[in-house]
Amino acid sequence: MKKLYVFVSVLLISSFTFAQAEEIWKVTSLDWQPFSGKTLPEGGAGIAVLRAALKAEGIGLEVEFYPWTRAIEVGKNPMYAGYYPSWPEDVLEGFSKSPVFFKSPVGFVEPKDKPLSWTKLEDLKDKRIGIVQDYGNTPEFMALVKSGVIKTEVVQDDLTNIRKTAAGRIDAAFIDLNNLDYFLTYDAKDLKPKLQANAKTVDTKDLHLAVNNAFSNKKAVEIIKRGLAKIDADKIIREYMGKYMK
């Protein structure tokens, strides 16, 4: 009987350890290169940071890629830990803001031969600016859009805005500057002679996981905080860029 008890105990301990190792979080994301994208190595630089932070806590990661609006909607399902990466303004009701995974500057893509000249955002009142549907951009910028001071055209993705800017259909587009650099190096490299980032940066944005409050693991934010403390997120981003974004 004693031997049987020991054998059963070993089985139970092994099963518990295996179950712990098998915890996997599902998140939704979007094609937002170089930080996330279904065709990018490791899913993108930002995904690499998220995966490393969770791995440090013994948790696996599965990522599903959708257009941004759809990623948010799917991320509301309790089966998902949330959607990522998210600017603070895009963490909606029903979600909690995780600690910061990384930061990235935002500004405008513009034609080289017709650069924007502005000191404050209100100076753009006579310009038509492209934005992506359901992107939070910055609170100040969106307040000016809502009040009608800044005129915008809404599209489904950043690449469309880049092409519209190059074609002269809009004066500029609000964009993450690392995202712009990626496109002008790869998908829209033919437009690089025509386009540039405006000389002024609008802001440097924090990127979070929007944690689903209905997710089964109620300690998700705490787990992320611990995981991030065990890794060097900036180093992971730098090494990813050096390895893949040449």
For each residue, the residues with C-beta under 8 A, 3 or more apart:
1: 4 5
2: 5 6
3: 6 7
4: 1 7 8
5: 1 2 8 9
6: 2 3 9 10
7: 3 4 10 11
8: 4 5 11 12
9: 5 6 12 13
10: 6 7 13 14
11: 7 8 14 15
12: 8 9 15 16
13: 9 10 16 17
14: 10 11 17 18
15: 11 12 18 19
16: 12 13 19 20
17: 13 14 20 21
18: 14 15 21 22
19: 15 16 22 23
20: 16 17 23 58
21: 17 18 58
22: 18 19 60
23: 19 20 58 59 60 217
24: 59 60 61 62
25: 54 59 60 61 62 81 217 220
26: 62 63 64 79 80 81
27: 50 61 62 63 64 75 80 81 82 83 84 209
28: 63 64 65 66 70 71 72 74 75 80 82 83 84
29: 32 36 43 44 47 63 64 65 66 71 83 84 85
30: 36 37 65 66 67 68 71
31: 36 37 38 39 65 157
32: 29 35 36 37 44 46 68 85 158 176 179
33: 36 37 40 44 179 182 183 186 187
34: 37 40 44 45 178 179 182 240 241 244 245
35: 32 44 45 46 47 85 102 104 178 179 207
36: 29 30 31 32 33 40 43 44 46 47 63 65 84 85
37: 30 31 32 33 34 40 43 44 65
38: 31 43 65
39: 31
40: 33 34 36 37 43 44 45 47 244
41: 240 243 244
42: 47 48 51 240
43: 29 36 37 38 40 47 48 51 63
44: 29 32 33 34 35 36 37 40 47 48
45: 34 35 40 48 49 102 236 237 240 241 244 245
46: 32 35 36 49 50 84 85 101 102 207 237
47: 29 35 36 40 42 43 44 50 51 61 63 84
48: 42 43 44 45 51 52 236 237 240
49: 45 46 52 53 101 102 231 233 236 237
50: 27 46 47 53 54 61 84 85 101 209
51: 42 43 47 48 54 55 61
52: 48 49 55 56 227 231 233 236
53: 49 50 56 57 101 224 227 228 230 231 233
54: 25 50 51 57 59 60 61 223 224 227
55: 51 52 58 59 60 61 227
56: 52 53 226 227 230 231
57: 53 54 223 226 227 230
58: 20 21 23 55
59: 23 24 25 54 55 223 227
60: 22 23 24 25 54 55
61: 24 25 27 47 50 51 54 55
62: 24 25 26 27
63: 26 27 28 29 36 43 47
64: 26 27 28 29 71 74
65: 28 29 30 31 36 37 38 71
66: 28 29 30 70 71 74
67: 30 70 71 156 157
68: 30 32 71 72 132 133 134 135 157
69: 72 73 133 134
70: 28 66 67 73 74
71: 28 29 30 64 65 66 67 68 74 75 83
72: 28 68 69 75 76 83 90 92 134 210
73: 69 70 76
74: 28 64 66 70 71 77 80 83
75: 27 28 71 72 80 82 83 95 210 212
76: 72 73 80 94 212 214
77: 74 80 212
78: 212 214 215 216
79: 26
80: 26 27 28 74 75 76 77 83 212 215
81: 25 26 27 209 211 212 215 217 220
82: 27 28 75 86 95 98 209 210 211 212 215 220
83: 27 28 29 71 72 74 75 80 86 95 209 210
84: 27 28 29 36 46 47 50 101 207 208 209 210
85: 29 32 35 36 46 50 101 102 207 208 209
86: 82 83 90 91 97 207 208 209 210
87: 90 91 135 136 137 205 206 207 208
88: 91 97 136 205 206 208
89: 136 137 138 139 142
90: 72 86 87 134 135 136 210
91: 86 87 88 95 96 97 208 210
92: 72 95 210
93:
94: 76 212 213 214
95: 75 82 83 91 92 210 211 212 213
96: 91 210 211 213 221
97: 86 88 91 208 210 211
98: 82 101 208 209 210 211 220 221 224 225
99: 208 221 224 225 228
100: 103 206 207 208
101: 46 49 50 53 84 85 98 207 208 209 228 233
102: 35 45 46 49 85 207 233 234 237
103: 100 204 205 206 207
104: 35 176 177 178 179 204 205 207
105: 176 177 178 201 202 203 204 205
106: 137 138 174 175 176 177 201 202 203 204 205
107: 174 175 177 197 198 200 201 202
108: 116 129 172 173 174 175 197 198 202
109: 161 162 165 172 173 175 180 195 196 197 198
110: 114 115 116 165 171 172 195 196 197 198
111: 114 115 165 166 168 172 194 195 196
112: 115 193 194 195 196
113: 194
114: 110 111 171
115: 110 111 112 196 198 199
116: 108 110 124 127 171 172 198
117: 123
118: 121 123 124 200
119: 123
120: 123
121: 118 124 140 141 144 150 202
122: 125 144 149
123: 117 118 119 120
124: 116 118 121 127 129 144 150 172
125: 122 149 150 151
126:
127: 116 124 150 151 171 172
128: 151 152 153 170 171
129: 108 124 150 151 152 153 170 171 172 173 174
130: 152 153 154 155 160 161 164 165 170 172 173 174
131: 135 137 145 152 153 154 155 161 173 174
132: 68 135 154 155 156 157 158 161 174
133: 68 69 154 155 156
134: 68 69 72 90
135: 68 87 90 131 132 174
136: 87 88 89 90 139 142
137: 87 89 106 131 141 142 145 174
138: 89 106 141 142 202 203 205
139: 89 136 142 143
140: 121 143 144
141: 121 137 138 144 145 150 174 202
142: 89 136 137 138 139 145 146
143: 139 140 146 147
144: 121 122 124 140 141 147 149 150
145: 131 137 141 142 148 149 150 152
146: 142 143
147: 143 144
148: 145 151
149: 122 125 144 145
150: 121 124 125 127 129 141 144 145
151: 125 127 128 129 148
152: 128 129 130 131 145
153: 128 129 130 131 164 169 170
154: 130 131 132 133
155: 130 131 132 133 160 161 164
156: 67 132 133 160
157: 31 67 68 132 160 161
158: 32 132 161 162 173 175 176 179 180 183
159: 162 163 183 187 188
160: 130 155 156 157 163 164
161: 109 130 131 132 155 157 158 164 165 170 173 174 175
162: 109 158 159 165 166 173 175 180 183 184 188 191 195
163: 159 160 166 167 188 191
164: 130 153 155 160 161 167 169 170 173
165: 109 110 111 130 161 162 168 169 170 171 172 173 195
166: 111 162 163 188 191 194 195
167: 163 164
168: 111 165
169: 153 164 165
170: 128 129 130 153 161 164 165 173
171: 110 114 116 127 128 129 165
172: 108 109 110 111 116 124 127 129 130 165 198
173: 108 109 129 130 131 158 161 162 164 165 170
174: 106 107 108 129 130 131 132 135 137 141 161 202
175: 106 107 108 109 158 161 162 179 180
176: 32 104 105 106 158 179 180 205
177: 104 105 106 107 180 181 197 201
178: 34 35 104 105 181 182
179: 32 33 34 35 104 158 175 176 182 183
180: 109 158 162 175 176 177 183 184 197
181: 177 178 184 185 197
182: 33 34 178 179 185 186 187 245
183: 33 158 159 162 179 180 186 187 188
184: 162 180 181 188 189 191 192 195
185: 181 182 189 192 245
186: 33 182 183 189
187: 33 159 182 183
188: 159 162 163 166 183 184 191 192 195
189: 184 185 186 192
190:
191: 162 163 166 184 188 194 195
192: 184 185 188 189 195
193: 112
194: 111 112 113 166 191
195: 109 110 111 112 162 165 166 184 188 191 192
196: 109 110 111 112 115
197: 107 108 109 110 177 180 181
198: 107 108 109 110 115 116 172
199: 115
200: 107 118
201: 105 106 107 177 204
202: 105 106 107 108 121 138 141 174
203: 105 106 138
204: 103 104 105 106 201
205: 87 88 103 104 105 106 138 176
206: 87 88 100 103
207: 35 46 84 85 86 87 100 101 102 103 104
208: 84 85 86 87 88 91 97 98 99 100 101
209: 27 50 81 82 83 84 85 86 98 101 224
210: 72 75 82 83 84 86 90 91 92 95 96 97 98
211: 81 82 95 96 97 98 215 220 221 224
212: 75 76 77 78 80 81 82 94 95 215
213: 94 95 96
214: 76 78 94
215: 78 80 81 82 211 212 218 220
216: 78
217: 23 25 81 220 223
218: 215
219: 222 223
220: 25 81 82 98 211 215 217 223 224
221: 96 98 99 211 224 225
222: 219 225 226
223: 54 57 59 217 219 220 226 227
224: 53 54 98 99 209 211 220 221 227 228
225: 98 99 221 222 228 229
226: 56 57 222 223 229 230
227: 52 53 54 55 56 57 59 223 224 230 231
228: 53 99 101 224 225 231 233
229: 225 226
230: 53 56 57 226 227
231: 49 52 53 56 227 228 236
232: 235 236
233: 49 52 53 101 102 228 236 237
234: 102 237 238
235: 232 238 239
236: 45 48 49 52 231 232 233 239 240
237: 45 46 48 49 102 233 234 240 241
238: 234 235 241 242
239: 235 236 242 243
240: 34 41 42 45 48 236 237 243 244 245
241: 34 45 237 238 244 245
242: 238 239 245 246
243: 41 239 240 246
244: 34 40 41 45 240 241
245: 34 45 182 185 240 241 242
246: 242 243
